[in-house]
Amino acid sequence: MIYSVFKSRTINIDCSKRKGNYFAYVDVVDGKYLIYLGKLFWDAPLNGRDSKGGTIVHELSHEELYTDDHKYGEPLAKNLAMNNPLKAGTNADNWEYFAEDS
């Protein structure tokens, strides 16, 4: 589902909030995705864990898969997957790590 967004939807990126102490957040404006990138996004690596691409997948999962931020970070996401797989399926970081491992 997220893959199809890249092929069929308009994704706008807003870099004007670079000082915010967060990776990113997403909003939908007039049917188009608007992802605001914060300071932590620019410090993220290009690939691997908590990457720039993974951050975009994380944000898109909120709108496409109706995920929440139940747990942040690899150790907590992994623990959630092992102990509560249904909830892990609705956790944005779990989708991010899945994409980064793919």
Buried (B, 14 or more C-beta within 10 A) or exposed (E): EBEEBEEEBEBEEEEEBEEBEEBBBBBEEEEEBBBBBBEBBEEBEEEEEBBBBBBBBBBBBBBBBEBEEBBBEBEBBBEBBEEBEEBBBBBBBBBBBBBBEE
